[in-house]
Amino acid sequence: MALAPEDPHSRSNLAWVLATSSDASIRDGAKAVELAQQAVSVSGGRELLFFRTLAAAYAETGRFSDAIAVIRQAVAIARMQGKTGLANLLEEDVLLYRGQVPLRRTSAGD
């Protein structure tokens, strides 16, 4: 982030790790939400995986209804863009969040 402060990918990648790491000592939901919101904002909301990261961050902080709302928005956009595979992946996340379970993965594409 220090090398490219305006790069939303750096923010999203760090937020993803802070929200979804299997190592509890690494997770920081509040910081993940902050970084993911910045990534979505800086990208102008054009990168759907940033929405996934934001939803994962919300889930990590216990904000499951916010996570579901963000994912539903991203699913709708993905379907309109013909990105069925991504939409299906995002819908899998919704199932976790409905069960009040945060996402635990290693990369945003998992």
Secondary structure, DSSP 8 states (H G I E B T S, - for coil): --S-TT-HHHHHHHHHHHHH-S-TTT--HHHHHHHHHHHHHHTTT--HHHHHHHHHHHHHTT-HHHHHHHHHHHHHHHHHTT-HHHHHHHHHHHHHHHTT-----SSTT-
